């Protein structure tokens, strides 16, 4: 496994109405997902204010090295699975990691907003 849960990577996301665009993403899956299927499950980070209901604010204290943290918000409804070969090597690669407690909170936020049947 090249990357770990909480690592910030950059990948291409297929944005509705815009096509493929590079964005930072936070790995939210555990090691077993990678060991069994060879993929990471990631959530996109963006500056966009669209769909603010799904926005998880990112703050410096959430990261091991806040100098390299991505700016913007994690978007709970913009999730992708990624293979190693699709990770874009750049400034984020192996330089930024979200702390475990905040990855857990992010996953909980995703479950309650994007995956729940409760009405918005």
Secondary structure, 3 states (H helix, E strand, C coil): CCCCCCEEEEEEEEECCCEEEEEEEEECCCHHHHHHHCCEEEEEEECCCCCHHHEEECCHHHECCHHHCCCCEEEEEEEEEECHHHCECCCCCCCCEECHHHHHHHHHHHHHHCCCCCCC
